[in-house]
Amino acid sequence: MLGIINEKGLKQAPFNVWFDANHDNYLVNDKIIKKLKDSLNQYTIKVFLGTWCGDSKKEVPQFYSILDATKFPDSQLETIALDNTQDAYKQAPNHEEKGMNVHRVPTFIFYKNGKEANRIVEHPKETLERDMLKIVNGERYTPNYPAANFLQNQLAEITLDSLKRGENRLVSMLSEYVKGSRELNTVGYIYLRANELDKAMYVFDLNTKIFPYKYNVFDSLAEAYFEKENYTEALKNYYKVLSLKPDDKNAPEMIEKIKEKLGKDKTQEVKS
């Protein structure tokens, strides 16, 4: 299921198998529902999910249970299902995700008076009801993956040249908040699959500075260089992968592909 969808569609086969189970069996917190009812109706909400995603299958039906309990108007809700194929990674057919800084699904974005108030990313920090209540009450609330969220916002507002000038400070700051190497790698792949290669390479390169001992960050950076047909830099990073993980299977295959494009003499020069 892709693009703009609704609860009716999710209740149809084959999606109803997981939707109905997680929707009907979810016990909403009635005390919080009473507090949410009036405030929540002042918001509009966008939900981005993947019908292929385990977190979406769990959280989205429960989210709908809460909306049903609060009698939230359907007209104030928009639900968008994203793809998971390599060429359209976390994209919708009409690109409703464009400019929304969505890197994990599900993502629940709350708007008030046309402006984003806050969002819940992938899963709640406490419970959906409690997180939603904090958001509508205007309390301090930081979504999951703060490093990824911050970096996406920076890339939307600041030029790459400006970010590169302050890179040392950025690396130091992100290192304190990032949960692991995959957090920023996911952001990099969002840009890579959207064909924003310069941003993808910047994110992957940044991740190698934060996690210089992780082979997967160099593999991702190599892939981005390969996509941009910068085979020399791609090769350097695939050799770095092998230095960190000698038994890696992907890197040797990619090195052979690059050898065919560069020629053996150039390949040996890069390796040395």
Backbone hydrogen bonds in HBPLUS format (Angstrom, degrees):
<---DONOR---> <-ACCEPTOR-->    atom                        ^
c    i                          cat <-CA-CA->   ^        H-A-AA   ^      H-
h    n   atom  resd res      DA  || num        DHA   H-A  angle D-A-AA Bond
n    s   type  num  typ     dist DA aas  dist angle  dist       angle   num
A0003-GLY N   A0081-ALA O   2.88 MM  78  4.97 151.7  1.96 146.7 137.3     1
A0081-ALA N   A0003-GLY O   2.76 MM  78  4.97 168.3  1.78 140.7 140.3     2
A0005-ILE N   A0079-THR O   2.90 MM  74  5.61 162.6  1.93 149.1 154.8     3
A0010-LEU N   A0006-ASN O   3.21 MM   4  6.59 152.3  2.29 147.5 155.4     4
A0011-LYS N   A0007-GLU O   3.08 MM   4  6.30 127.0  2.37 142.8 156.2     5
A0011-LYS N   A0008-LYS O   3.22 MM   3  5.23 141.0  2.38  95.8 106.8     6
A0012-GLN N   A0009-GLY O   3.17 MM   3  5.40 161.6  2.21 108.7 112.0     7
A0015-PHE N   A0012-GLN O   2.97 MM   3  5.87 112.2  2.44 139.1 141.6     8
A0016-ASN N   A0012-GLN O   3.02 MM   4  5.12 138.9  2.20 115.9 123.4     9
A0017-VAL N   A0014-PRO O   3.40 MM   3  6.08 159.2  2.44 113.4 118.1    10
A0019-PHE N   A0015-PHE O   2.97 MM   4  6.06 164.8  1.99 155.1 158.2    11
A0020-ASP N   A0016-ASN O   2.94 MM   4  5.26 154.4  2.01 125.6 133.6    12
A0022-ASN N   A0018-TRP O   3.18 MM   4  6.19 167.4  2.20 144.3 147.7    13
A0023-HIS N   A0019-PHE O   2.84 MM   4  5.85 141.3  1.99 149.4 161.2    14
A0024-ASP N   A0020-ASP O   2.82 MM   4  5.60 163.8  1.85 146.2 151.2    15
A0025-ASN N   A0021-ALA O   3.26 MM   4  5.89 149.1  2.36 131.8 139.7    16
A0026-TYR N   A0023-HIS O   3.45 MM   3  5.57 160.2  2.50 101.8 107.4    17
A0032-ILE N   A0029-ASN O   3.10 MM   3  5.55 119.6  2.48 107.6 121.0    18
A0033-ILE N   A0029-ASN O   2.91 MM   4  6.15 154.7  1.97 153.4 161.7    19
A0034-LYS N   A0030-ASP O   3.11 MM   4  6.30 154.4  2.18 146.2 150.1    20
A0035-LYS N   A0032-ILE O   3.01 MM   3  5.05 119.1  2.39  96.1 111.6    21
A0036-LEU N   A0032-ILE O   2.83 MM   4  6.07 142.0  1.97 148.7 160.8    22
A0036-LEU N   A0033-ILE O   3.11 MM   3  4.91 121.0  2.47  90.1 105.4    23
A0037-LYS N   A0033-ILE O   3.00 MM   4  6.00 149.6  2.09 154.8 159.7    24
A0040-LEU N   A0036-LEU O   2.82 MM   4  5.53 173.0  1.83 169.1 170.3    25
A0042-GLN N   A0039-SER O   3.04 MM   3  5.64 162.6  2.07 117.0 122.5    26
A0043-TYR N   A0040-LEU O   3.00 MM   3  5.58 161.4  2.03 122.9 125.4    27
A0044-THR N   A0111-TYR O   2.95 MM  67  5.14 153.8  2.02 137.9 146.4    28
A0111-TYR N   A0044-THR O   2.79 MM  67  5.14 167.1  1.81 164.9 164.4    29
A0045-ILE N   A0076-GLN O   2.85 MM  31  6.31 161.7  1.89 164.6 170.6    30
A0078-GLU N   A0045-ILE O   2.95 MM  33  6.38 151.0  2.04 155.0 164.3    31
A0046-LYS N   A0109-ILE O   2.93 MM  63  5.12 157.6  1.98 144.5 152.0    32
A0109-ILE N   A0046-LYS O   2.79 MM  63  5.12 173.8  1.79 160.5 161.9    33
A0047-VAL N   A0078-GLU O   2.80 MM  31  6.24 159.2  1.85 158.1 164.4    34
A0080-ILE N   A0047-VAL O   2.73 MM  33  6.08 167.6  1.75 171.1 175.3    35
A0048-PHE N   A0107-THR O   2.90 MM  59  5.15 162.9  1.93 149.4 155.2    36
A0107-THR N   A0048-PHE O   2.88 MM  59  5.15 149.1  1.97 142.4 151.6    37
A0049-LEU N   A0080-ILE O   3.00 MM  31  6.38 158.3  2.04 156.3 161.4    38
A0082-LEU N   A0049-LEU O   2.78 MM  33  6.03 164.0  1.80 165.9 170.6    39
A0053-CYS N   A0050-GLY O   2.97 MM   3  5.05 166.9  1.99 111.4 115.2    40
A0057-LYS N   A0053-CYS O   2.99 MM   4  6.25 155.9  2.05 151.3 158.3    41
A0058-LYS N   A0054-GLY O   3.20 MM   4  6.44 137.5  2.39 139.4 149.7    42
A0058-LYS N   A0055-ASP O   3.23 MM   3  5.20 130.0  2.50  92.8 105.6    43
A0059-GLU N   A0055-ASP O   2.81 MM   4  5.93 173.9  1.81 161.9 161.9    44
A0060-VAL N   A0056-SER O   3.04 MM   4  5.35 152.5  2.11 132.0 140.8    45
A0063-PHE N   A0059-GLU O   2.82 MM   4  6.02 148.3  1.92 149.7 159.8    46
A0064-TYR N   A0060-VAL O   2.94 MM   4  6.24 155.7  2.00 154.2 160.0    47
A0065-SER N   A0061-PRO O   3.01 MM   4  6.33 143.4  2.14 140.0 150.3    48
A0066-ILE N   A0062-GLN O   3.11 MM   4  6.48 151.0  2.20 145.8 152.2    49
A0067-LEU N   A0063-PHE O   2.99 MM   4  6.36 159.4  2.04 150.0 155.7    50
A0068-ASP N   A0064-TYR O   2.81 MM   4  5.99 158.2  1.86 149.5 155.4    51
A0069-ALA N   A0065-SER O   3.00 MM   4  6.20 153.9  2.07 142.4 149.3    52
A0070-THR N   A0066-ILE O   2.99 MM   4  6.26 143.1  2.13 146.3 156.3    53
A0072-PHE N   A0067-LEU O   2.99 MM   5  5.12 170.7  2.00 149.9 151.6    54
A0071-LYS N   A0068-ASP O   3.15 MM   3  4.98 151.9  2.23  96.8 105.2    55
A0076-GLN N   A0073-PRO O   3.07 MM   3  5.59 161.9  2.10 113.9 119.7    56
A0077-LEU N   A0074-ASP O   3.14 MM   3  5.36 162.8  2.17 115.7 116.3    57
A0083-ASP N   A0091-GLN O   2.78 MM   8  5.37 160.1  1.82 141.3 146.4    58
A0090-LYS N   A0083-ASP O   2.85 MM   7  5.02 142.9  1.99 135.4 137.6    59
A0088-ALA N   A0085-THR O   3.20 MM   3  5.35 140.4  2.37 101.3 112.3    60
A0091-GLN N   A0088-ALA O   3.09 MM   3  5.28 136.7  2.29 141.3 128.8    61
A0095-HIS N   A0092-ALA O   2.92 MM   3  4.71 159.3  1.96 105.9 112.1    62
A0098-LYS N   A0095-HIS O   3.11 MM   3  5.41 162.2  2.15 108.4 114.0    63
A0100-MET N   A0097-GLU O   2.96 MM   3  5.30 160.7  2.00 135.1 134.4    64
A0122-GLU N   A0106-PRO O   2.61 MM  16  4.72 150.6  1.69 168.8 177.6    65
A0108-PHE N   A0120-ILE O   2.89 MM  12  5.09 164.8  1.91 151.5 156.2    66
A0120-ILE N   A0108-PHE O   2.88 MM  12  5.09 151.7  1.96 141.3 150.2    67
A0110-PHE N   A0118-ASN O   2.94 MM   8  5.58 174.8  1.94 165.7 166.9    68
A0117-ALA N   A0110-PHE O   2.69 MM   7  5.60 170.8  1.70 153.9 157.3    69
A0112-LYS N   A0115-LYS O   2.84 MM   3  5.41 159.2  1.88 154.6 153.6    70
A0115-LYS N   A0112-LYS O   3.10 MM   3  5.41 168.9  2.11 114.0 116.9    71
A0123-HIS N   A0121-VAL O   2.76 MM   2  5.69 144.1  1.89 106.9  95.3    72
A0131-ASP N   A0127-THR O   2.88 MM   4  5.99 166.9  1.89 158.6 162.7    73
A0132-MET N   A0128-LEU O   2.86 MM   4  5.94 162.1  1.89 151.0 156.4    74
A0133-LEU N   A0129-GLU O   2.90 MM   4  6.09 153.0  1.98 146.6 154.2    75
A0134-LYS N   A0130-ARG O   3.07 MM   4  6.31 156.7  2.12 146.9 152.2    76
A0135-ILE N   A0131-ASP O   3.09 MM   4  6.38 157.0  2.15 147.3 153.5    77
A0136-VAL N   A0132-MET O   2.94 MM   4  6.22 170.8  1.95 158.3 159.5    78
A0137-ASN N   A0133-LEU O   2.97 MM   4  5.95 138.9  2.14 141.2 151.9    79
A0139-GLU N   A0134-LYS O   2.85 MM   5  4.99 149.5  1.94 158.5 157.6    80
A0138-GLY N   A0135-ILE O   3.05 MM   3  5.17 157.1  2.11 104.2 111.1    81
A0149-ASN N   A0145-TYR O   3.01 MM   4  6.25 166.8  2.03 158.3 162.5    82
A0150-PHE N   A0146-PRO O   2.88 MM   4  5.91 161.6  1.92 144.2 149.5    83
A0151-LEU N   A0147-ALA O   2.95 MM   4  6.12 165.5  1.97 149.8 154.0    84
A0152-GLN N   A0148-ALA O   3.00 MM   4  6.16 163.7  2.02 152.1 156.1    85
A0153-ASN N   A0149-ASN O   3.12 MM   4  6.32 158.2  2.17 146.3 152.2    86
A0154-GLN N   A0150-PHE O   2.93 MM   4  6.21 156.2  1.98 151.7 158.7    87
A0155-LEU N   A0151-LEU O   2.93 MM   4  6.16 159.6  1.97 152.1 157.0    88
A0156-ALA N   A0152-GLN O   3.04 MM   4  6.22 133.2  2.27 139.0 151.2    89
A0156-ALA N   A0153-ASN O   3.19 MM   3  5.08 130.9  2.44  91.7 104.9    90
A0157-GLU N   A0153-ASN O   3.13 MM   4  6.31 132.0  2.37 140.5 152.4    91
A0157-GLU N   A0154-GLN O   3.13 MM   3  5.22 135.2  2.34  97.6 109.7    92
A0158-ILE N   A0154-GLN O   2.77 MM   4  5.54 153.4  1.84 160.8 164.4    93
A0163-LEU N   A0159-THR O   3.06 MM   4  6.39 159.0  2.10 150.7 156.8    94
A0164-LYS N   A0160-LEU O   2.85 MM   4  6.05 156.8  1.90 153.2 159.4    95
A0165-ARG N   A0161-ASP O   3.17 MM   4  6.41 144.2  2.31 140.0 148.6    96
A0166-GLY N   A0163-LEU O   3.16 MM   3  5.34 131.9  2.40  99.2 111.5    97
A0167-GLU N   A0164-LYS O   3.24 MM   3  4.81 157.3  2.30 106.6 104.3    98
A0170-LEU N   A0166-GLY O   3.08 MM   4  6.29 156.9  2.13 149.5 156.9    99
A0171-VAL N   A0167-GLU O   2.78 MM   4  5.98 163.6  1.81 161.1 164.0   100
A0172-SER N   A0168-ASN O   3.11 MM   4  6.27 161.6  2.15 144.8 149.6   101
A0173-MET N   A0169-ARG O   2.98 MM   4  6.21 156.1  2.04 147.8 154.1   102
A0174-LEU N   A0170-LEU O   2.85 MM   4  5.99 175.3  1.85 159.4 160.9   103
A0175-SER N   A0171-VAL O   3.01 MM   4  5.97 151.4  2.09 143.3 150.8   104
A0176-GLU N   A0173-MET O   3.12 MM   3  5.59 144.9  2.25 108.5 117.7   105
A0177-TYR N   A0174-LEU O   3.02 MM   3  5.35 138.0  2.21 107.0 118.3   106
A0178-VAL N   A0174-LEU O   2.87 MM   4  5.78 156.6  1.93 171.2 173.4   107
A0183-GLU N   A0180-GLY O   3.18 MM   3  5.76 151.2  2.26 114.2 121.5   108
A0185-ASN N   A0181-SER O   3.37 MM   4  6.40 151.8  2.46 140.1 147.9   109
A0186-THR N   A0182-ARG O   2.99 MM   4  5.97 154.1  2.06 143.9 147.0   110
A0188-GLY N   A0184-LEU O   2.92 MM   4  6.27 157.8  1.97 152.5 158.8   111
A0189-TYR N   A0185-ASN O   2.98 MM   4  6.32 153.1  2.05 150.6 157.0   112
A0190-ILE N   A0186-THR O   3.06 MM   4  6.37 141.4  2.21 143.3 154.1   113
A0190-ILE N   A0187-VAL O   3.09 MM   3  5.07 124.0  2.42  94.9 109.6   114
A0191-TYR N   A0187-VAL O   3.23 MM   4  6.65 157.9  2.28 153.6 157.1   115
A0192-LEU N   A0188-GLY O   2.88 MM   4  6.13 155.2  1.94 146.2 154.5   116
A0193-ARG N   A0189-TYR O   2.94 MM   4  5.91 170.1  1.95 146.5 148.3   117
A0194-ALA N   A0190-ILE O   3.17 MM   4  6.24 129.5  2.44 132.1 145.2   118
A0194-ALA N   A0191-TYR O   3.20 MM   3  4.99 130.2  2.46  90.3 103.9   119
A0196-GLU N   A0191-TYR O   2.81 MM   5  4.96 158.0  1.85 160.2 155.0   120
A0195-ASN N   A0192-LEU O   3.06 MM   3  5.08 154.8  2.12 104.2 109.3   121
A0200-ALA N   A0196-GLU O   3.01 MM   4  6.25 158.0  2.06 151.3 158.4   122
A0201-MET N   A0197-LEU O   2.86 MM   4  6.06 166.9  1.88 155.6 157.9   123
A0202-TYR N   A0198-ASP O   3.01 MM   4  6.17 150.2  2.10 139.9 148.5   124
A0203-VAL N   A0199-LYS O   2.97 MM   4  6.21 163.6  2.00 153.2 156.4   125
A0204-PHE N   A0200-ALA O   2.94 MM   4  6.17 171.1  1.95 157.3 159.9   126
A0205-ASP N   A0201-MET O   2.87 MM   4  5.86 159.4  1.91 143.3 149.8   127
A0206-LEU N   A0202-TYR O   2.89 MM   4  6.03 155.8  1.95 145.7 152.7   128
A0207-ASN N   A0203-VAL O   2.96 MM   4  6.20 149.8  2.05 145.7 154.0   129
A0208-THR N   A0204-PHE O   3.08 MM   4  6.47 137.4  2.27 141.9 152.9   130
A0208-THR N   A0205-ASP O   3.12 MM   3  5.15 127.2  2.41  94.3 107.9   131
A0209-LYS N   A0206-LEU O   3.11 MM   3  5.28 131.8  2.35  97.8 110.7   132
A0210-ILE N   A0206-LEU O   3.17 MM   4  6.55 138.5  2.35 141.3 152.8   133
A0211-PHE N   A0207-ASN O   2.83 MM   4  5.93 154.0  1.90 146.7 154.1   134
A0214-LYS N   A0211-PHE O   3.18 MM   3  5.56 171.4  2.19 120.0 120.8   135
A0218-PHE N   A0215-TYR O   3.18 MM   3  5.49 125.9  2.48 104.3 117.1   136
A0219-ASP N   A0215-TYR O   3.06 MM   4  6.35 149.0  2.15 149.0 158.7   137
A0220-SER N   A0216-ASN O   3.05 MM   4  6.25 152.3  2.13 142.3 148.3   138
A0221-LEU N   A0217-VAL O   3.11 MM   4  6.29 156.8  2.16 138.3 144.6   139
A0222-ALA N   A0218-PHE O   2.89 MM   4  6.01 156.8  1.94 144.2 150.8   140
A0223-GLU N   A0219-ASP O   2.98 MM   4  6.21 151.5  2.06 141.4 149.1   141
A0224-ALA N   A0220-SER O   3.03 MM   4  6.35 153.7  2.10 147.4 153.8   142
A0225-TYR N   A0221-LEU O   3.01 MM   4  6.32 160.5  2.05 151.4 156.4   143
A0226-PHE N   A0222-ALA O   2.87 MM   4  6.08 153.3  1.94 147.9 156.0   144
A0227-GLU N   A0223-GLU O   2.91 MM   4  6.19 154.8  1.97 147.1 153.6   145
A0228-LYS N   A0224-ALA O   3.07 MM   4  6.35 143.8  2.21 142.2 151.9   146
A0230-ASN N   A0225-TYR O   2.85 MM   5  5.09 159.0  1.90 158.8 153.9   147
A0229-GLU N   A0226-PHE O   2.93 MM   3  4.87 155.9  1.99 103.4 110.0   148
A0234-ALA N   A0230-ASN O   3.06 MM   4  6.28 154.2  2.13 147.9 156.0   149
A0235-LEU N   A0231-TYR O   2.87 MM   4  5.94 158.1  1.92 144.4 149.5   150
A0236-LYS N   A0232-THR O   3.12 MM   4  6.42 159.2  2.17 145.8 150.8   151
A0237-ASN N   A0233-GLU O   3.15 MM   4  6.36 158.5  2.20 146.3 151.0   152
A0238-TYR N   A0234-ALA O   2.96 MM   4  6.26 147.1  2.07 148.2 157.9   153
A0239-TYR N   A0235-LEU O   2.97 MM   4  6.24 154.9  2.03 154.7 160.8   154
A0240-LYS N   A0236-LYS O   3.06 MM   4  6.34 140.7  2.22 135.2 146.4   155
A0241-VAL N   A0237-ASN O   2.97 MM   4  6.27 145.7  2.09 139.7 148.3   156
A0242-LEU N   A0238-TYR O   3.17 MM   4  6.52 155.7  2.24 142.9 147.9   157
A0243-SER N   A0239-TYR O   3.00 MM   4  6.31 140.3  2.16 140.0 151.1   158
A0244-LEU N   A0240-LYS O   3.16 MM   4  6.44 138.7  2.33 143.2 153.1   159
A0244-LEU N   A0241-VAL O   3.09 MM   3  5.28 131.8  2.33  99.6 112.3   160
A0245-LYS N   A0241-VAL O   2.70 MM   4  5.87 144.5  1.82 149.4 161.7   161
A0248-ASP N   A0245-LYS O   3.00 MM   3  5.56 160.6  2.04 128.1 128.1   162
A0254-MET N   A0250-ASN O   2.99 MM   4  6.30 158.1  2.04 157.7 164.6   163
A0255-ILE N   A0251-ALA O   2.84 MM   4  6.04 154.6  1.90 154.6 162.5   164
A0256-GLU N   A0252-PRO O   3.03 MM   4  6.25 152.6  2.11 144.6 150.6   165
A0257-LYS N   A0253-GLU O   3.18 MM   4  6.50 151.4  2.27 140.8 148.3   166
A0258-ILE N   A0254-MET O   2.94 MM   4  6.24 156.9  1.99 150.3 156.4   167
A0259-LYS N   A0255-ILE O   2.85 MM   4  6.08 149.7  1.94 146.0 154.8   168
A0260-GLU N   A0256-GLU O   3.26 MM   4  6.53 152.5  2.34 144.1 149.2   169
A0261-LYS N   A0258-ILE O   2.95 MM   3  5.03 125.8  2.25  96.9 111.9   170
A0262-LEU N   A0258-ILE O   2.80 MM   4  6.02 156.3  1.86 160.4 167.2   171
A0263-GLY N   A0259-LYS O   2.75 MM   4  5.25 156.6  1.81 141.8 148.9   172
A0267-THR N   A0263-GLY O   3.14 MM   4  6.32 155.9  2.20 149.2 156.7   173
A0268-GLN N   A0264-LYS O   2.94 MM   4  6.15 159.8  1.98 154.4 157.9   174
A0269-GLU N   A0265-ASP O   3.11 MM   4  6.34 150.9  2.20 143.1 151.1   175
A0270-VAL N   A0266-LYS O   3.01 MM   4  6.32 153.8  2.08 149.7 155.7   176
A0271-LYS N   A0267-THR O   3.00 MM   4  6.25 160.3  2.04 150.3 155.8   177
A0272-SER N   A0268-GLN O   3.04 MM   4  6.19 154.5  2.10 146.2 152.0   178
